[in-house]
Amino acid sequence: MSANKRKYTRLPIYVTTELRMNDGSVHECLSNNISFGGALVDLPEGVNLESGETCEVSLVLQEQPERVEIKFKCKAVHMQNGIGLQFVGLYANNYKDFVYMMVNETENPEVLHGEMSKNPGFEISTIKEF
């Protein structure tokens, strides 16, 4: 059996996820797993993303009393068992929320802390403005 070649630990995090396509359409789905490098989300009906195509993704952590979301710019990397998305940009004001969510969702936070110390920027750029 080959070793896991993934750079980041995937966590089974199931949150409402909104895909905003380049044509402006928004599709709601559910995340299956998330890592510091990307996410696997369900394939919503009517969504046709090609490998390499970009979109914006919002992980909706809370709707009420006020919406809490983490927004990313993403690139589709595959369409197998859902949409495999690579994070390429994270809104700067969401950075702490994302780290907090990831560390709190794992049973082994030391592993994630190690990943953050090796790659503190998660190889994604931060976006200052919406």
C-alpha positions as CSV (number, residue, x, y, z in Angstrom):
1,M,0.0,0.0,0.0
2,S,1.4,3.4,-0.9
3,A,1.9,6.2,1.6
4,N,-0.5,9.1,1.7
5,K,0.9,11.7,-0.6
6,R,-1.4,14.4,0.5
7,K,0.2,17.5,2.0
8,Y,-2.6,18.3,4.4
9,T,-4.8,16.2,6.7
10,R,-8.4,15.9,5.5
11,L,-11.1,16.3,8.1
12,P,-14.7,15.0,7.8
13,I,-16.4,18.4,8.1
14,Y,-20.0,18.6,6.9
15,V,-21.2,22.2,6.4
16,T,-23.5,23.9,4.0
17,T,-21.3,25.1,1.1
18,E,-22.2,27.7,-1.5
19,L,-20.5,27.6,-4.9
20,R,-20.6,30.9,-6.8
21,M,-19.9,30.3,-10.4
22,N,-18.2,32.7,-12.8
23,D,-21.6,33.3,-14.5
24,G,-23.0,34.6,-11.1
25,S,-25.1,31.5,-10.3
26,V,-25.0,30.2,-6.7
27,H,-25.4,26.5,-5.9
28,E,-25.9,25.1,-2.4
29,C,-24.3,21.8,-1.5
30,L,-22.5,20.0,1.4
31,S,-18.9,19.6,2.1
32,N,-17.6,16.1,2.6
33,N,-14.1,16.8,3.8
34,I,-11.9,19.9,4.2
35,S,-8.1,20.4,4.5
36,F,-5.8,23.4,4.6
37,G,-5.4,22.8,0.8
38,G,-8.9,22.3,-0.3
39,A,-12.3,20.6,0.0
40,L,-14.4,17.9,-1.5
41,V,-18.0,19.0,-1.9
42,D,-21.2,17.3,-3.2
43,L,-21.9,17.8,-6.9
44,P,-25.0,20.0,-7.1
45,E,-27.4,19.3,-9.9
46,G,-26.7,21.5,-12.9
47,V,-23.1,22.4,-12.0
48,N,-20.6,21.7,-14.7
49,L,-17.1,22.7,-13.7
50,E,-14.1,21.8,-15.8
51,S,-10.8,20.9,-14.2
52,G,-8.9,24.2,-13.8
53,E,-12.0,26.4,-13.8
54,T,-12.3,28.8,-10.9
55,C,-15.2,29.6,-8.5
56,E,-15.9,31.1,-5.1
57,V,-16.8,28.9,-2.2
58,S,-18.5,29.9,1.1
59,L,-18.4,27.5,4.0
60,V,-21.6,28.6,5.9
61,L,-20.9,27.9,9.6
62,Q,-23.9,29.7,11.0
63,E,-27.0,31.4,9.5
64,Q,-28.7,32.8,12.6
65,P,-28.7,35.2,14.4
66,E,-26.1,36.5,12.0
67,R,-24.4,34.7,9.0
68,V,-20.9,33.4,9.6
69,E,-19.1,32.1,6.6
70,I,-15.5,31.5,5.4
71,K,-15.0,32.5,1.7
72,F,-12.4,31.1,-0.7
73,K,-11.4,31.5,-4.3
74,C,-11.0,27.9,-5.6
75,K,-9.9,25.9,-8.6
76,A,-11.6,22.7,-9.6
77,V,-9.2,19.8,-9.7
78,H,-11.5,16.9,-10.2
79,M,-15.1,15.8,-10.5
80,Q,-14.9,12.3,-8.9
81,N,-17.2,11.5,-6.0
82,G,-18.1,15.3,-5.9
83,I,-16.1,18.4,-6.8
84,G,-12.5,18.4,-5.6
85,L,-11.6,22.1,-5.0
86,Q,-8.1,23.5,-4.4
87,F,-8.1,26.7,-2.3
88,V,-6.2,29.4,-4.1
89,G,-7.4,32.5,-2.2
90,L,-8.8,33.1,1.3
91,Y,-10.4,36.4,2.4
92,A,-8.0,37.8,5.0
93,N,-10.8,38.5,7.5
94,N,-11.7,34.7,7.4
95,Y,-8.2,33.4,8.1
96,K,-8.6,33.1,11.9
97,D,-12.0,31.5,11.6
98,F,-10.7,28.9,9.1
99,V,-7.8,28.0,11.4
100,Y,-10.1,27.9,14.4
101,M,-12.6,25.6,12.6
102,M,-10.0,23.2,11.4
103,V,-8.2,22.9,14.8
104,N,-11.5,22.4,16.7
105,E,-12.7,19.7,14.3
106,T,-9.8,17.4,14.8
107,E,-9.1,14.9,17.5
108,N,-5.4,15.4,16.9
109,P,-4.7,19.2,16.8
110,E,-0.9,18.6,17.0
111,V,-0.9,17.3,13.5
112,L,-2.6,20.4,12.2
113,H,-0.3,22.6,14.2
114,G,2.6,20.9,12.5
115,E,1.1,21.4,9.1
116,M,0.6,25.1,9.9
117,S,4.2,25.5,11.1
118,K,5.5,24.0,7.9
119,N,3.1,25.9,5.6
120,P,1.8,28.9,7.6
121,G,0.2,30.4,4.6
122,F,-1.4,27.1,3.4
123,E,0.0,28.0,0.0
124,I,-3.0,30.2,-0.7
125,S,-3.0,34.0,-1.0
126,T,-5.2,36.1,1.2
127,I,-7.6,38.4,-0.4
128,K,-8.0,41.8,1.3
129,E,-11.3,42.9,-0.2
130,F,-14.6,41.2,-1.1
